[in-house]
Amino acid sequence: MIKVVCAILEQFDRVLVTQRSERMQEPLLWEFPGGKLEPGEEEEECLAREIWEELSLRIQPILRLQPVIYAFPDKDIELIPYICTYQSGVIQLSEHKAYQWAHPQDLLSYSWCPPDIPVAKDYLRTKGAAS
């Protein structure tokens, strides 16, 4: 089981979503940015590191949501989402093709990477914005 953390980064009543590049698995699908936990690394520490490496942003994880277990054909992952706040930085994409600051009510209209779908729904329930 591969543990992966992801950031639901909030700023100005919007949420950051990123589009996977053509060279990534699940190409061109949207996801909440994040990455794999390294041995001995704390979840919040990993998330801050990954968001800095991938997007050049400093963030603060605030609230851990329900993890999602997902079985891909070649691996199983546990996706661990955190609602986060923006601290500093300007987005510079190093791995992703694109990004958007989405209104929460628009989140379910994206073509999501499969494990991110239940994360988006749980986030909306948590925020009381589920449709």
N, CA, C and O of each residue as an XYZ file, in Angstrom:
524
protein
N       0.854     -1.188      0.000
C       0.000      0.000      0.000
C       0.890      1.237      0.000
O       1.719      1.413      0.893
N       0.717      2.081     -0.990
C       1.490      3.320     -1.095
C       0.678      4.446     -0.462
O      -0.468      4.688     -0.842
N       1.284      5.132      0.507
C       0.608      6.255      1.160
C       0.938      7.536      0.402
O       2.103      7.855      0.164
N      -0.126      8.270      0.026
C       0.002      9.509     -0.725
C      -0.816     10.577     -0.008
O      -1.973     10.346      0.346
N      -0.216     11.745      0.204
C      -0.948     12.853      0.809
C      -1.316     13.854     -0.279
O      -0.591     14.013     -1.261
N      -2.452     14.530     -0.096
C      -2.837     15.551     -1.068
C      -3.392     16.776     -0.344
O      -3.956     16.682      0.746
N      -3.212     17.920     -0.989
C      -3.618     19.203     -0.410
C      -4.887     19.710     -1.069
O      -4.974     19.818     -2.292
N      -5.866     20.017     -0.235
C      -7.038     20.760     -0.688
C      -6.739     22.188     -0.232
O      -7.110     22.607      0.865
N      -6.061     22.911     -1.103
C      -5.525     24.226     -0.749
C      -6.574     25.304     -0.994
O      -6.997     25.538     -2.126
N      -6.980     25.948      0.083
C      -8.010     26.984      0.010
C      -7.374     28.375     -0.004
O      -6.417     28.650      0.719
N      -7.937     29.240     -0.850
C      -7.558     30.649     -0.864
C      -8.677     31.438     -1.541
O      -9.123     31.089     -2.634
N      -9.122     32.502     -0.878
C     -10.167     33.384     -1.431
C     -11.409     32.610     -1.874
O     -11.934     32.843     -2.963
N     -11.874     31.695     -1.035
C     -13.079     30.901     -1.304
C     -12.966     30.027     -2.542
O     -13.974     29.675     -3.155
N     -11.753     29.681     -2.903
C     -11.516     28.763     -4.017
C     -10.555     27.674     -3.568
O      -9.936     27.766     -2.508
N     -10.441     26.634     -4.402
C      -9.597     25.483     -4.093
C      -8.679     25.222     -5.289
O      -9.115     25.261     -6.439
N      -7.415     24.960     -5.002
C      -6.450     24.684     -6.073
C      -6.614     23.256     -6.583
O      -6.603     22.303     -5.804
N      -6.765     23.119     -7.897
C      -6.776     21.804     -8.545
C      -5.712     21.813     -9.639
O      -5.480     22.837    -10.282
N      -5.068     20.664     -9.844
C      -3.992     20.577    -10.830
C      -4.288     19.472    -11.836
O      -4.882     18.447    -11.503
N      -3.862     19.703    -13.064
C      -4.066     18.719    -14.134
C      -2.767     17.953    -14.359
O      -1.703     18.544    -14.543
N      -2.872     16.642    -14.343
C      -1.705     15.787    -14.567
C      -1.187     15.978    -16.000
O      -1.970     16.186    -16.926
N       0.118     15.906    -16.168
C       0.708     16.065    -17.494
C       0.532     14.786    -18.310
O       0.119     13.750    -17.788
N       0.853     14.881    -19.594
C       0.744     13.736    -20.500
C       1.685     12.604    -20.106
O       1.411     11.442    -20.405
N       2.792     12.929    -19.439
C       3.802     11.909    -19.109
C       3.519     11.195    -17.776
O       4.219     10.245    -17.424
N       2.509     11.645    -17.045
C       2.172     11.038    -15.755
C       1.152      9.912    -15.954
O       0.455      9.866    -16.967
N       1.073      8.993    -14.961
C      -0.021      8.027    -14.982
C      -1.327      8.810    -14.854
O      -1.345      9.896    -14.275
N      -2.396      8.275    -15.382
C      -3.686      8.981    -15.406
C      -3.519     10.359    -16.061
O      -3.892     11.371    -15.468
N      -2.957     10.406    -17.287
C      -2.638     11.687    -17.921
C      -3.869     12.567    -18.149
O      -4.949     12.092    -18.497
N      -3.659     13.862    -17.937
C      -4.617     14.939    -18.195
C      -5.833     14.943    -17.267
O      -6.725     15.777    -17.426
N      -5.879     14.031    -16.308
C      -6.953     14.084    -15.328
C      -6.577     15.089    -14.236
O      -5.406     15.421    -14.054
N      -7.581     15.559    -13.526
C      -7.368     16.562    -12.482
C      -7.197     15.883    -11.139
O      -7.721     14.793    -10.909
N      -6.460     16.535    -10.254
C      -6.211     15.987     -8.922
C      -5.954     17.113     -7.936
O      -5.711     18.259     -8.313
N      -6.014     16.750     -6.660
C      -5.512     17.628     -5.626
C      -4.015     17.325     -5.534
O      -3.642     16.160     -5.399
N      -3.152     18.333     -5.603
C      -1.704     18.076     -5.649
C      -1.187     17.462     -4.358
O      -1.751     17.662     -3.282
N      -0.109     16.715     -4.490
C       0.516     16.081     -3.337
C       1.560     15.091     -3.787
O       2.134     15.227     -4.868
N       1.811     14.079     -2.947
C       2.816     13.095     -3.319
C       2.980     12.010     -2.279
O       2.293     11.979     -1.258
N       3.928     11.107     -2.575
C       4.148      9.917     -1.759
C       4.908     10.237     -0.476
O       5.843     11.036     -0.454
N       4.469      9.587      0.573
C       5.146      9.671      1.865
C       6.467      8.914      1.785
O       6.514      7.785      1.297
N       7.539      9.540      2.264
C       8.830      8.864      2.335
C       8.948      8.179      3.696
O       8.294      8.594      4.653
N       9.776      7.133      3.794
C       9.919      6.424      5.079
C      10.293      7.388      6.215
O      11.205      8.203      6.079
N       9.574      7.279      7.329
C       9.855      8.100      8.493
C       9.330      9.522      8.424
O       9.521     10.293      9.364
N       8.678      9.884      7.342
C       8.192     11.250      7.155
C       6.774     11.392      7.717
O       5.938     10.509      7.528
N       6.512     12.489      8.396
C       5.164     12.797      8.878
C       4.306     13.275      7.705
O       4.815     13.863      6.751
N       3.004     13.017      7.789
C       2.109     13.388      6.684
C       2.162     14.877      6.371
O       2.303     15.259      5.209
N       2.050     15.724      7.394
C       2.034     17.173      7.167
C       3.358     17.659      6.585
O       3.384     18.540      5.726
N       4.453     17.075      7.063
C       5.791     17.425      6.562
C       5.912     17.048      5.078
O       6.424     17.824      4.271
N       5.438     15.854      4.735
C       5.470     15.387      3.347
C       4.653     16.307      2.452
O       5.089     16.681      1.363
N       3.478     16.661      2.918
C       2.603     17.498      2.105
C       3.237     18.858      1.836
O       3.226     19.338      0.703
N       3.788     19.477      2.874
C       4.450     20.770      2.688
C       5.624     20.647      1.716
O       5.815     21.519      0.868
N       6.409     19.577      1.829
C       7.547     19.352      0.936
C       7.088     19.164     -0.507
O       7.619     19.791     -1.423
N       6.097     18.293     -0.702
C       5.624     18.008     -2.064
C       5.046     19.249     -2.744
O       5.303     19.485     -3.925
N       4.273     20.036     -2.012
C       3.667     21.227     -2.614
C       4.751     22.256     -2.942
O       4.652     22.970     -3.940
N       5.765     22.328     -2.114
C       6.888     23.224     -2.422
C       7.619     22.733     -3.672
O       7.915     23.524     -4.567
N       7.914     21.420     -3.739
C       8.646     20.867     -4.884
C       7.856     20.980     -6.181
O       8.424     21.313     -7.221
N       6.562     20.711     -6.135
C       5.749     20.671     -7.360
C       5.204     22.028     -7.780
O       5.012     22.274     -8.971
N       4.951     22.914     -6.816
C       4.236     24.159     -7.130
C       4.910     25.434     -6.619
O       4.447     26.534     -6.919
N       5.995     25.302     -5.853
C       6.700     26.450     -5.263
C       5.818     27.263     -4.318
O       5.936     28.486     -4.234
N       4.937     26.567     -3.614
C       4.060     27.220     -2.643
C       4.365     26.721     -1.236
O       4.695     25.553     -1.029
N       4.248     27.627     -0.284
C       4.311     27.266      1.133
C       2.866     27.179      1.629
O       2.068     28.093      1.424
N       2.552     26.068      2.282
C       1.187     25.830      2.750
C       1.202     25.415      4.208
O       2.246     25.073      4.763
N       0.029     25.449      4.818
C      -0.136     24.959      6.183
C      -1.285     23.953      6.214
O      -2.443     24.340      6.056
N      -0.983     22.659      6.416
C      -2.077     21.689      6.575
C      -2.878     22.018      7.846
O      -2.303     22.294      8.898
N      -4.216     21.985      7.729
C      -5.096     22.386      8.828
C      -5.942     21.218      9.342
O      -6.013     20.985     10.548
N      -6.583     20.486      8.424
C      -7.533     19.454      8.816
C      -7.368     18.213      7.941
O      -7.428     18.290      6.714
N      -7.160     17.068      8.592
C      -7.039     15.795      7.876
C      -8.443     15.259      7.631
O      -9.252     15.151      8.553
N      -8.722     14.922      6.364
C     -10.004     14.319      6.011
C      -9.857     12.799      5.941
O      -8.770     12.258      6.139
N     -10.959     12.130      5.659
C     -10.988     10.670      5.593
C     -10.109     10.160      4.447
O     -10.317     10.554      3.300
N      -9.131      9.291      4.734
C      -8.323      8.712      3.651
C      -9.168      7.834      2.723
O     -10.212      7.309      3.108
N      -8.680      7.696      1.495
C      -9.353      6.897      0.469
C      -8.400      5.785      0.041
O      -7.251      6.047     -0.313
N      -8.875      4.558      0.075
C      -8.098      3.425     -0.445
C      -8.552      3.204     -1.882
O      -9.748      3.113     -2.159
N      -7.581      3.120     -2.796
C      -7.928      2.927     -4.206
C      -6.981      1.898     -4.818
O      -5.768      1.963     -4.618
N      -7.541      0.955     -5.559
C      -6.753     -0.085     -6.227
C      -6.620      0.246     -7.709
O      -7.586      0.157     -8.467
N      -5.408      0.629     -8.110
C      -5.080      0.740     -9.528
C      -4.710     -0.662    -10.003
O      -4.480     -1.543     -9.175
N      -4.647     -0.891    -11.328
C      -4.273     -2.230    -11.800
C      -2.897     -2.687    -11.293
O      -2.685     -3.879    -11.069
N      -1.963     -1.740    -11.111
C      -0.591     -2.103    -10.753
C      -0.188     -1.776     -9.319
O       0.923     -2.105     -8.905
N      -1.082     -1.125     -8.544
C      -0.726     -0.752     -7.173
C      -1.965     -0.326     -6.404
O      -2.987      0.032     -6.990
N      -1.858     -0.371     -5.087
C      -2.907      0.143     -4.209
C      -2.366      1.373     -3.507
O      -1.219      1.392     -3.061
N      -3.212      2.415     -3.410
C      -2.783      3.613     -2.698
C      -3.778      3.957     -1.592
O      -4.963      3.629     -1.659
N      -3.253      4.620     -0.589
C      -4.078      5.258      0.427
C      -3.861      6.746      0.243
O      -2.781      7.263      0.530
N      -4.888      7.438     -0.237
C      -4.815      8.879     -0.483
C      -5.308      9.597      0.775
O      -6.448      9.415      1.203
N      -4.434     10.409      1.355
C      -4.717     11.067      2.633
C      -4.834     12.574      2.387
O      -3.825     13.253      2.197
N      -6.064     13.095      2.391
C      -6.259     14.518      2.086
C      -6.195     15.411      3.328
O      -6.600     15.025      4.424
N      -5.677     16.600      3.113
C      -5.650     17.632      4.142
C      -6.191     18.929      3.558
O      -5.780     19.348      2.476
N      -7.109     19.559      4.270
C      -7.472     20.931      3.936
C      -6.304     21.799      4.405
O      -5.832     21.664      5.534
N      -5.850     22.682      3.531
C      -4.666     23.489      3.802
C      -4.943     24.953      3.510
O      -5.858     25.298      2.762
N      -4.130     25.803      4.118
C      -4.187     27.231      3.801
C      -2.894     27.645      3.121
O      -1.828     27.081      3.367
N      -3.017     28.636      2.270
C      -1.885     29.213      1.551
C      -1.081     30.090      2.502
O      -1.651     30.841      3.293
N       0.248     29.995      2.424
C       1.102     30.870      3.215
C       1.874     31.847      2.336
O       1.853     33.054      2.578
N       2.565     31.320      1.301
C       3.343     32.211      0.434
C       3.743     31.483     -0.842
O       3.598     30.267     -0.964
N       4.249     32.266     -1.787
C       4.763     31.716     -3.039
C       3.879     32.038     -4.221
O       2.728     32.449     -4.076
N       4.453     31.839     -5.403
C       3.756     32.012     -6.676
C       3.837     30.670     -7.390
O       4.915     30.083     -7.490
N       2.711     30.185     -7.885
C       2.674     28.856     -8.506
C       3.624     28.782     -9.693
O       3.578     29.601    -10.611
N       4.487     27.770     -9.643
C       5.359     27.405    -10.764
C       5.199     25.904    -10.947
O       5.597     25.126    -10.081
N       4.624     25.498    -12.058
C       4.359     24.083    -12.311
C       5.653     23.365    -12.691
O       6.330     23.761    -13.640
N       5.996     22.309    -11.948
C       7.181     21.515    -12.300
C       6.801     20.137    -12.839
O       7.590     19.509    -13.544
N       5.604     19.667    -12.514
C       5.168     18.341    -12.966
C       3.833     18.372    -13.691
O       3.601     17.563    -14.590
N       2.968     19.274    -13.325
C       1.608     19.305    -13.860
C       1.517     20.121    -15.147
O       2.381     20.945    -15.446
N       0.452     19.870    -15.892
C       0.214     20.595    -17.144
C      -0.457     21.939    -16.895
O      -0.143     22.926    -17.559
N      -1.387     21.977    -15.931
C      -2.168     23.195    -15.697
C      -2.676     23.206    -14.264
O      -2.605     22.206    -13.549
N      -3.189     24.360    -13.865
C      -3.844     24.474    -12.564
C      -4.999     25.453    -12.690
O      -5.045     26.272    -13.608
N      -5.931     25.352    -11.749
C      -7.045     26.292    -11.671
C      -7.408     26.489    -10.212
O      -7.251     25.589     -9.387
N      -7.897     27.681     -9.911
C      -8.510     27.945     -8.607
C     -10.009     27.779     -8.823
O     -10.658     28.633     -9.427
N     -10.544     26.682     -8.328
C     -11.934     26.303     -8.602
C     -12.861     26.738     -7.471
O     -12.497     26.691     -6.296
N     -14.055     27.159     -7.847
C     -15.106     27.383     -6.855
C     -15.536     26.010     -6.347
O     -15.670     25.080     -7.143
N     -15.754     25.862     -5.045
C     -16.150     24.545     -4.534
C     -17.342     23.930     -5.271
O     -17.358     22.723     -5.512
N     -18.336     24.741     -5.631
C     -19.519     24.191     -6.302
C     -19.200     23.636     -7.689
O     -20.014     22.912     -8.261
N     -18.021     23.966     -8.241
C     -17.623     23.462     -9.560
C     -16.741     22.220     -9.494
O     -16.426     21.632    -10.528
N     -16.343     21.818     -8.302
C     -15.371     20.722     -8.182
C     -15.820     19.434     -8.857
O     -15.007     18.761     -9.491
N     -17.088     19.077     -8.736
C     -17.526     17.788     -9.284
C     -17.643     17.787    -10.808
O     -17.933     16.749    -11.402
N     -17.424     18.932    -11.443
C     -17.489     18.991    -12.912
C     -16.147     18.663    -13.573
O     -16.086     18.549    -14.798
N     -15.083     18.509    -12.803
C     -13.761     18.190    -13.370
C     -13.659     16.708    -13.695
O     -14.356     15.882    -13.106
N     -12.783     16.382    -14.640
C     -12.458     14.983    -14.950
C     -11.336     14.567    -14.002
O     -10.153     14.752    -14.289
N     -11.738     14.002    -12.871
C     -10.813     13.697    -11.781
C     -10.076     12.383    -11.977
O     -10.583     11.463    -12.620
N      -8.889     12.305    -11.424
C      -8.195     11.043    -11.207
C      -9.089     10.259    -10.221
O      -9.540     10.839     -9.233
N      -9.356      8.975    -10.456
C     -10.366      8.265     -9.656
C     -10.261      8.397     -8.142
O     -11.292      8.594     -7.499
N      -9.072      8.300     -7.527
C      -9.051      8.398     -6.059
C      -9.460      9.776     -5.526
O      -9.850      9.899     -4.365
N      -9.373     10.802     -6.360
C      -9.697     12.159     -5.919
C     -11.202     12.434     -5.887
O     -11.634     13.397     -5.253
N     -11.997     11.616     -6.551
C     -13.445     11.845     -6.583
C     -14.050     11.769     -5.179
O     -14.750     12.698     -4.776
N     -13.801     10.681     -4.413
C     -14.353     10.665     -3.054
C     -13.762     11.753     -2.160
O     -14.422     12.206     -1.225
N     -12.540     12.172     -2.432
C     -11.933     13.264     -1.654
C     -12.712     14.553     -1.905
O     -13.045     15.270     -0.962
N     -13.002     14.847     -3.171
C     -13.763     16.056     -3.502
C     -15.141     16.021     -2.845
O     -15.599     17.027     -2.302
N     -15.796     14.873     -2.894
C     -17.134     14.750     -2.292
C     -17.080     14.921     -0.773
O     -17.943     15.580     -0.194
N     -16.080     14.338     -0.133
C     -15.929     14.469      1.315
C     -15.632     15.921      1.693
O     -16.153     16.429      2.686
N     -14.803     16.576      0.904
C     -14.502     17.988      1.148
C     -15.784     18.828      1.088
O     -16.027     19.669      1.953
N     -16.588     18.590      0.066
C     -17.834     19.350     -0.080
C     -18.784     19.077      1.090
O     -19.441     19.993      1.585
N     -18.855     17.822      1.529
C     -19.677     17.496      2.714
C     -19.148     18.233      3.946
O     -19.919     18.794      4.724
N     -17.832     18.224      4.111
C     -17.203     18.883      5.259
C     -17.513     20.375      5.260
O     -17.744     20.969      6.313
N     -17.517     20.971      4.079
C     -17.760     22.403      3.951
C     -19.247     22.727      3.881
O     -19.620     23.900      3.875
N     -20.107     21.703      3.828
C     -21.541     21.951      3.727
C     -21.960     22.458      2.370
O     -22.980     23.134      2.234
N     -21.155     22.122      1.345
C     -21.442     22.630      0.002
C     -21.846     21.522     -0.955
O     -21.878     21.727     -2.169
N     -22.157     20.342     -0.414
C     -22.540     19.235     -1.301
C     -23.854     19.544     -1.999
O     -24.767     20.133     -1.419
N     -23.926     19.134     -3.253
C     -25.155     19.400     -4.017
C     -26.136     18.265     -3.878
O     -27.224     18.316     -4.452
